[in-house]
Amino acid sequence: MKTVDFTQMKDGNREEYQLLAEHERDFQKLTADRVLAEMQKQGEDTITGYKITRLQHGLQSATRAYNDKADIDWVVGALLHDIGDGLAPQNHDRFSAEVIRPFVREEVTWVVEHHGIFQMIYYAHHYGWDKNARDRFKDHPSFNACADFCERWDQASFDPDYPTRDLSFFEPMVREVFARKAYDPDVIREGVVTGLPVQF
C-alpha cells in the first residue's frame, strides 16, 4: 500500500493528503462492520451481576423498540445505546451517542447521550445519590422521549426470558444507517422532536 513520505503532518503536501483522503473514505465504509464486531464482542461480556450479556441487553432494547413500531433511527439507537460500555464505562452514554451522531436524527442522539442520568431514577437512591438528577433537563424538548426510552426499552431489557431477536436481524438496519451521508441535514433533522411511538 502506498504511504505518505512525511513524518510530521505539517510537512505533508496536497498529493499526500489526497491519498490519505482516499484511504479514509475506504475506512469509513467499514464503520458498520466495526460497530457490528463490537456488538459481537459484547456477547462475550456478561454485565457483571446481571443475568444477561451486554449484547443481549442491546438486542432486547432494540427488539422492544422494533416491537413498538419505532423507526430505524430509534431501533438502531436502542441497539447501540450502550456500545460505549467497554471503552468508556464512566461515560458510556456520551461515547455511544458520538458513535451514532453523524447518522441518526438529533433527537435520538440526545436521548442516547443522556440516558445514563435518566436511568438513575430507578437506582440512584440506593447509593445515596439524587435519583431526580435528570430534572435539570426537564425543559429540554427531548426530556419525555428520554424518559420513555428508559422506561420502555432500556430499564426493562434485562430479562433472559424475553423473546429477543438476534444481531443478524438488526444487521441490515445498522448497515443502512451507517451507509448514510454523515451529518446529512435531512437525516439529522435538527430541532425536530417526534418522541417514541405511541403505545396502544
C-alpha positions, 0 to 999 in steps of 0.5 A: 500500500502506498504511504505518505513520505512525511513524518510530521503532518505539517510537512505533508503536501496536497498529493499526500493528503489526497491519498490519505483522503482516499484511504479514509473514505475506504475506512469509513465504509467499514464503520458498520462492520466495526460497530457490528464486531463490537456488538459481537464482542459484547456477547462475550461480556456478561454485565457483571451481576446481571443475568444477561450479556451486554449484547443481549441487553442491546438486542432486547432494547432494540427488539422492544423498540422494533416491537413498538413500531419505532423507526430505524433511527430509534431501533438502531439507537436502542441497539447501540445505546450502550456500545460505549460500555467497554471503552468508556464505562464512566461515560458510556452514554456520551461515547455511544451517542458520538458513535451514532451522531453523524447518522441518526436524527438529533433527537435520538442522539440526545436521548442516547447521550443522556440516558445514563442520568435518566436511568438513575431514577430507578437506582440512584437512591440506593447509593445515596445519590439524587435519583431526580438528577435528570430534572435539570433537563426537564425543559429540554424538548427531548426530556419525555422521549428520554424518559420513555426510552428508559422506561420502555426499552432500556430499564426493562431489557434485562430479562433472559426470558424475553423473546429477543431477536438476534444481531443478524436481524438488526444487521441490515438496519445498522448497515443502512444507517451507517451507509448514510451521508454523515451529518446529512441535514435531512437525516439529522433533522435538527430541532425536530422532536417526534418522541417514541411511538405511541403505545396502544 
